[in-house]
Amino acid sequence: MKLSDFDFCLPPELIAQEPAERREDSRLMVLNRENRTIDHLKFHQVPDLMHAGDLLVLNNTRVVPSRLFGKRHTGGRVEALLVEEIETGIWQALLKSRGRLEDGEAIEFTDELQARLLGKHPAEGWLLDFKIPAPAFLSMLEKHGLMPLPPYIKREKGSDARNQMDMERYQTVFARESGAIAAPTAGLHFTDKLIENLKARGVLVEYVTLHVGLGTFKPVTAEDVQDHVMHPEEYFLSEATAKAVNDAKAEGRRVIPVGTTSLRTLESCAAGQRVSAGQGDTNLFIYPPYDFQIADAMITNFHLPKSTLMMLISALADRALVLDAYRIAIEEKYRFFSYGDAMFIL
């Protein structure tokens, strides 16, 4: 497969800058792989598409407010995106500054939050030493940090109302395990009430954890998609969720991951039609053709052209069918990307 096989022309005005007024009011395109039909619903109608015994798998990672603004000893401004804690108190960070940064210099983000540059990270960015171990440091980020929104969502500096809205809406209602620098966006459409309605209909709901990392921002540059390497992301699959998945597969019930992160977690832990509980890092890259072991369907958002996410859904559904669905979505003015609308691939 070539990178150009997953390209399409998206009008920039369809890139959602804000979420729907209510989470469950997003639009929902229903793509049926078997009869190649497309239906247009609202997200709150998801329970009508599911059956008693279906297993819905959600990613309960929690986005860390890891975007910070600070100043150097020269008075110059620095913007930091904290990517990952390398060791206690030391973080990999992507930094923006007008002047050249120097090893050893101090950066002040707030009165109680300062860091020192320890040099370049071996892979990308810099090493910042805050000398504050988690969970105390995570509490400070909740107080002082901003949500690490994707670059296609534009925010003016000092937009406090927008920033407060993002703190709530760029987080799923079931977020529990801190560690992500981007939201598992297919889960943003769910409300507590909608999940309870699903359970009342006999749908089983379980959770995995995959901390969305730097790879979500990295574009694919290789024209031959097989040459692309995914950034490793940490996952956790509990014994309870593994048992629920294995029981569903053994009994012929559908397993429906919500989002590419949940799907990649399950497929990373699969051997045949079973999964094994565990914790680790995955760089699983799914593109056509791919033999899915666990996922029978999925709920997802509308993705960027030529992205690994676009490749994944093109592996689950036929690539030509997916591209046709995206063409219709553009004609129908669906909203795209993180704060946009959703697709249910049956």
C-alpha positions as CSV (number, residue, x, y, z in Angstrom):
1,M,0.0,0.0,0.0
2,K,1.1,3.5,-0.8
3,L,0.6,6.6,1.4
4,S,-1.2,8.2,-1.5
5,D,-3.8,5.4,-1.4
6,F,-5.2,7.0,1.8
7,D,-5.4,10.6,0.7
8,F,-8.5,12.7,0.2
9,C,-9.3,16.4,-0.1
10,L,-10.9,17.8,3.1
11,P,-12.3,21.4,3.2
12,P,-10.6,23.0,6.2
13,E,-14.0,24.4,7.4
14,L,-15.0,20.8,8.2
15,I,-12.3,20.5,10.9
16,A,-14.2,20.8,14.1
17,Q,-12.9,23.6,16.4
18,E,-15.3,22.9,19.2
19,P,-17.3,19.9,20.3
20,A,-21.0,19.5,19.8
21,E,-23.1,21.3,22.5
22,R,-23.9,18.0,24.1
23,R,-21.5,15.0,23.7
24,E,-24.2,12.6,22.5
25,D,-25.6,15.0,19.9
26,S,-22.7,14.4,17.5
27,R,-23.7,12.9,14.2
28,L,-23.1,9.2,13.5
29,M,-22.4,7.7,10.2
30,V,-23.2,3.9,10.1
31,L,-21.1,2.0,7.6
32,N,-22.2,-1.5,7.0
33,R,-19.4,-3.6,5.5
34,E,-21.6,-6.5,4.5
35,N,-24.2,-4.8,2.4
36,R,-22.1,-1.6,1.8
37,T,-24.8,0.8,3.0
38,I,-24.5,4.1,4.8
39,D,-27.0,5.5,7.2
40,H,-27.0,8.9,9.0
41,L,-28.0,9.0,12.7
42,K,-27.2,10.8,15.9
43,F,-24.7,9.4,18.4
44,H,-27.4,9.0,21.1
45,Q,-28.9,6.3,18.8
46,V,-25.9,4.0,19.3
47,P,-27.9,1.6,21.6
48,D,-30.3,0.9,18.8
49,L,-27.4,-0.5,16.8
50,M,-26.3,-2.9,19.5
51,H,-27.5,-6.3,20.8
52,A,-27.7,-7.9,24.2
53,G,-24.4,-9.7,24.8
54,D,-22.3,-7.3,22.7
55,L,-19.1,-6.3,24.4
56,L,-18.2,-2.6,24.2
57,V,-14.5,-1.9,25.0
58,L,-13.5,1.7,26.0
59,N,-10.1,3.3,26.7
60,N,-10.1,4.8,30.1
61,T,-6.8,6.7,29.8
62,R,-6.8,10.2,31.2
63,V,-5.3,13.2,29.3
64,V,-2.7,15.0,31.3
65,P,-2.9,18.8,31.0
66,S,0.7,18.7,29.7
67,R,0.9,22.0,27.8
68,L,2.8,24.6,29.8
69,F,4.0,28.2,29.1
70,G,7.1,29.5,30.8
71,K,9.9,32.0,30.6
72,R,13.6,31.8,30.4
73,H,16.2,33.7,32.5
74,T,16.4,36.1,29.5
75,G,12.7,36.8,29.7
76,G,11.9,34.9,26.5
77,R,8.8,32.8,26.3
78,V,8.9,29.0,26.1
79,E,6.0,26.6,25.2
80,A,6.4,23.0,26.4
81,L,4.5,19.9,25.6
82,L,5.4,17.2,28.1
83,V,5.4,13.8,26.3
84,E,6.5,11.2,28.8
85,E,8.1,10.8,32.2
86,I,11.5,9.1,31.5
87,E,12.4,8.7,35.2
88,T,11.3,10.2,38.4
89,G,10.8,13.9,37.8
90,I,12.4,13.9,34.4
91,W,10.2,14.4,31.3
92,Q,10.7,14.2,27.6
93,A,9.3,17.5,26.2
94,L,8.8,19.3,22.9
95,L,9.8,22.9,23.3
96,K,9.1,26.0,21.3
97,S,11.2,29.2,21.8
98,R,12.4,32.0,19.6
99,G,15.9,31.9,20.9
100,R,18.3,29.0,21.0
101,L,17.9,26.9,24.1
102,E,21.0,25.9,26.1
103,D,21.7,22.8,28.2
104,G,21.4,23.5,31.9
105,E,19.3,26.7,31.7
106,A,16.3,27.1,34.0
107,I,12.7,27.6,32.8
108,E,10.1,29.0,35.2
109,F,6.5,28.0,34.4
110,T,4.9,29.2,37.7
111,D,6.2,30.1,41.2
112,E,6.0,26.5,42.2
113,L,6.8,24.8,38.9
114,Q,10.3,25.2,37.5
115,A,12.6,23.0,35.4
116,R,16.1,22.7,34.2
117,L,17.1,21.6,30.7
118,L,19.2,18.4,30.8
119,G,19.9,18.3,27.0
120,K,18.3,16.8,24.0
121,H,16.2,13.6,24.2
122,P,17.8,10.8,22.1
123,A,14.7,10.4,20.0
124,E,13.0,13.8,19.9
125,G,12.7,17.0,22.0
126,W,14.4,17.8,25.2
127,L,14.8,16.4,28.7
128,L,13.3,18.6,31.5
129,D,14.1,18.0,35.1
130,F,11.3,19.2,37.4
131,K,12.6,17.3,40.5
132,I,9.0,16.6,41.4
133,P,7.8,13.0,41.5
134,A,4.3,11.8,40.5
135,P,1.6,12.0,41.7
136,A,2.5,15.4,43.2
137,F,3.7,16.6,39.8
138,L,0.4,15.4,38.1
139,S,-1.5,17.4,40.6
140,M,0.5,20.5,39.7
141,L,-0.2,19.9,36.0
142,E,-4.0,19.7,36.7
143,K,-3.7,23.1,38.4
144,H,-1.3,24.9,35.9
145,G,-1.3,23.0,32.6
146,L,-3.5,23.3,29.5
147,M,-4.9,20.5,27.4
148,P,-2.5,19.4,24.7
149,L,-5.0,20.0,21.8
150,P,-4.0,18.8,18.4
151,P,-2.4,21.5,16.2
152,Y,-5.5,21.7,13.9
153,I,-7.6,23.0,16.8
154,K,-6.8,26.7,17.1
155,R,-7.0,28.6,20.4
156,E,-6.1,32.2,21.1
157,K,-3.8,32.8,24.0
158,G,-5.6,33.9,27.0
159,S,-8.9,32.4,26.0
160,D,-9.8,31.2,29.5
161,A,-13.4,30.2,28.7
162,R,-12.2,28.1,25.8
163,N,-9.4,26.5,27.9
164,Q,-11.8,25.7,30.7
165,M,-14.2,24.1,28.1
166,D,-11.3,22.0,26.7
167,M,-10.4,20.8,30.2
168,E,-13.8,19.2,30.4
169,R,-14.6,18.2,26.9
170,Y,-11.2,17.0,25.7
171,Q,-11.6,14.2,28.3
172,T,-13.9,11.2,28.3
173,V,-16.4,10.9,31.1
174,F,-14.8,7.6,32.1
175,A,-11.2,8.8,32.1
176,R,-9.4,7.3,35.1
177,E,-5.7,6.4,34.4
178,S,-3.5,9.5,33.9
179,G,-0.8,9.3,31.2
180,A,-2.1,10.3,27.7
181,I,-1.1,13.5,25.8
182,A,-4.1,13.1,23.5
183,A,-7.7,12.0,24.0
184,P,-9.1,8.7,22.7
185,T,-11.5,10.8,20.8
186,A,-14.1,8.2,19.8
187,G,-14.9,8.0,23.5
188,L,-15.7,11.7,23.8
189,H,-19.2,11.2,22.5
190,F,-20.3,9.0,25.4
191,T,-22.1,10.2,28.5
192,D,-22.7,8.3,31.8
193,K,-26.4,8.1,30.9
194,L,-25.7,6.7,27.5
195,I,-23.4,4.0,29.0
196,E,-26.2,3.1,31.5
197,N,-28.7,2.9,28.6
198,L,-26.4,0.4,26.9
199,K,-26.0,-1.7,30.0
200,A,-29.8,-1.7,30.5
201,R,-30.1,-3.3,27.0
202,G,-27.7,-6.0,28.0
203,V,-24.6,-4.6,26.4
204,L,-21.5,-5.4,28.4
205,V,-19.0,-2.6,28.9
206,E,-15.3,-3.1,29.8
207,Y,-12.2,-0.9,29.8
208,V,-8.6,-1.1,28.6
209,T,-5.9,1.5,29.0
210,L,-3.7,2.8,26.3
211,H,-1.9,6.1,26.9
212,V,-2.0,8.0,23.7
213,G,1.5,9.3,23.0
214,L,3.7,11.3,20.6
215,G,2.8,9.1,17.7
216,T,-0.6,10.5,17.4
217,F,1.0,13.8,16.2
218,K,3.5,12.4,13.9
219,P,2.6,12.3,10.2
220,V,3.5,9.4,8.0
221,T,6.3,10.4,5.6
222,A,7.2,7.1,3.9
223,E,5.4,6.6,0.6
224,D,5.5,2.8,1.2
225,V,3.4,2.5,4.3
226,Q,5.4,-0.6,5.4
227,D,8.4,1.7,6.1
228,H,6.5,3.7,8.7
229,V,7.3,2.9,12.4
230,M,4.8,3.6,15.1
231,H,5.8,5.3,18.3
232,P,5.4,2.8,21.2
233,E,2.5,3.5,23.6
234,E,1.9,2.0,27.0
235,Y,-1.1,-0.3,27.4
236,F,-2.8,-2.3,30.2
237,L,-5.3,-5.1,29.8
238,S,-6.9,-6.4,33.0
239,E,-7.8,-10.0,33.8
240,A,-11.5,-9.0,34.0
241,T,-11.5,-7.4,30.6
242,A,-9.5,-10.2,29.0
243,K,-12.0,-12.8,30.4
244,A,-14.9,-10.7,29.1
245,V,-13.3,-10.6,25.6
246,N,-12.5,-14.3,25.6
247,D,-16.0,-15.3,26.7
248,A,-17.5,-13.1,24.0
249,K,-15.4,-14.6,21.3
250,A,-16.0,-18.1,22.5
251,E,-19.8,-17.6,22.5
252,G,-19.9,-15.8,19.1
253,R,-20.8,-12.4,20.6
254,R,-19.5,-9.2,19.0
255,V,-16.5,-7.4,20.5
256,I,-16.8,-3.7,19.6
257,P,-13.8,-1.5,20.5
258,V,-14.4,2.3,20.8
259,G,-11.6,4.0,19.0
260,T,-8.4,2.9,17.3
261,T,-6.6,2.9,20.7
262,S,-8.9,0.3,22.2
263,L,-8.8,-1.8,19.0
264,R,-4.9,-1.7,18.9
265,T,-4.8,-2.7,22.6
266,L,-6.9,-5.8,22.0
267,E,-5.2,-6.8,18.8
268,S,-1.8,-6.3,20.5
269,C,-2.8,-8.8,23.2
270,A,-4.3,-11.3,20.8
271,A,-3.2,-14.8,19.9
272,G,-5.8,-16.4,17.7
273,Q,-9.3,-15.6,19.0
274,R,-8.1,-14.9,22.5
275,V,-6.4,-12.2,24.4
276,S,-4.0,-12.4,27.4
277,A,-4.1,-9.8,30.2
278,G,-0.9,-7.8,30.7
279,Q,0.9,-4.5,30.5
280,G,3.6,-3.3,28.1
281,D,4.3,-1.1,25.1
282,T,2.8,-1.6,21.7
283,N,3.8,-0.2,18.3
284,L,1.3,-2.3,16.4
285,F,0.7,-0.7,13.0
286,I,-2.5,-1.9,11.3
287,Y,-3.0,-1.3,7.5
288,P,-4.6,-3.4,4.7
289,P,-4.5,-6.3,4.5
290,Y,-4.8,-7.3,8.2
291,D,-6.3,-10.3,9.8
292,F,-8.3,-9.0,12.8
293,Q,-8.4,-11.5,15.7
294,I,-10.7,-9.7,18.1
295,A,-12.5,-6.7,16.7
296,D,-15.9,-7.5,15.0
297,A,-16.9,-3.8,14.6
298,M,-15.8,-0.5,15.9
299,I,-16.8,3.1,16.7
300,T,-14.4,5.8,15.6
301,N,-14.1,9.4,14.5
302,F,-13.3,10.8,11.1
303,H,-9.5,10.9,10.6
304,L,-6.8,12.9,8.9
305,P,-5.8,12.1,5.3
306,K,-2.8,9.7,5.0
307,S,-2.8,9.0,8.7
308,T,-2.2,5.6,10.4
309,L,-5.8,5.9,11.8
310,M,-7.1,6.1,8.3
311,M,-5.1,3.1,7.4
312,L,-6.5,1.1,10.3
313,I,-10.1,1.7,9.5
314,S,-9.3,0.9,5.8
315,A,-8.1,-2.5,7.0
316,L,-11.3,-3.2,9.0
317,A,-13.5,-2.0,6.1
318,D,-12.6,-2.1,2.4
319,R,-10.4,0.9,1.5
320,A,-12.6,1.9,-1.4
321,L,-15.7,1.7,0.8
322,V,-14.1,3.9,3.4
323,L,-13.0,6.5,0.9
324,D,-16.5,6.5,-0.6
325,A,-17.9,7.0,3.0
326,Y,-15.5,9.9,3.5
327,R,-16.6,11.5,0.2
328,I,-20.2,11.3,1.4
329,A,-19.3,12.7,4.8
330,I,-17.7,15.7,3.1
331,E,-20.8,16.2,0.9
332,E,-23.0,15.9,4.0
333,K,-20.7,18.3,6.0
334,Y,-19.8,16.0,8.8
335,R,-17.4,17.5,11.3
336,F,-13.9,15.9,11.2
337,F,-11.1,15.0,13.7
338,S,-11.0,15.1,17.5
339,Y,-14.0,17.3,18.2
340,G,-15.9,16.0,15.2
341,D,-18.5,13.4,14.4
342,A,-18.4,9.6,14.6
343,M,-18.6,6.5,12.5
344,F,-19.9,3.1,13.5
345,I,-18.3,0.4,11.3
346,L,-20.6,-2.7,11.4
